[in-house]
Amino acid sequence: MLRRLPAMRLRVDSKLIRRMSTHLKYLHEIPDGEACSVEVESKLLPPSIFAGKRRKKANEGVSASIILARKADNVYGYLNRCPHMRLPLEWFPDKFMSVDGLNLQCATHGALFDVETGVCIHGPCIGKALSPVEVSVGENGEVLLPN
């Protein structure tokens, strides 16, 4: 006769999670409704995020610019590259938001991207999306990139 063992709960140590992640910013450093960019080593990002020829070179020590867009207590990460022309989005350093503050906007041709999904909702690349980068907000407000 088989005995059923009681279910076990795993406790995850938050210090362990922090060691397995790269600190990007603190939540309070990104004003609500704003976005900023951070530079990370390309090798910290999955190779699938890079298209075409650059895909093979993604792990060669080159840095990549990541957009961190804050909406309330949530942070959304995207590769800082428009899907239309593959150019950075910002107007000036850390200026990504549309005039009304609701969407990310490409400085080159004015395309608007939904903050929560990265999908282009207006402009020449409508329906395409920014390349998402997985980020999380830790218990102490750290914005983390999983390694």
Sequence and secondary structure as in RCSB ss.txt:
>XXXX:A:sequence
MLRRLPAMRLRVDSKLIRRMSTHLKYLHEIPDGEACSVEVESKLLPPSIFAGKRRKKANEGVSASIILARKADNV
YGYLNRCPHMRLPLEWFPDKFMSVDGLNLQCATHGALFDVETGVCIHGPCIGKALSPVEVSVGENGEVLLPN
>XXXX:A:secstr
             HHHHHHTEEEEEEGGGS TT EEEEEEEGGGS GGGS TTHHHHTTSS EEEEEEEEETTEE
EEEES  TTT     SSTT  B TTSSEEE TTT  EEETTT BEEESTTTT B  EE  EE TTSEEEEE 
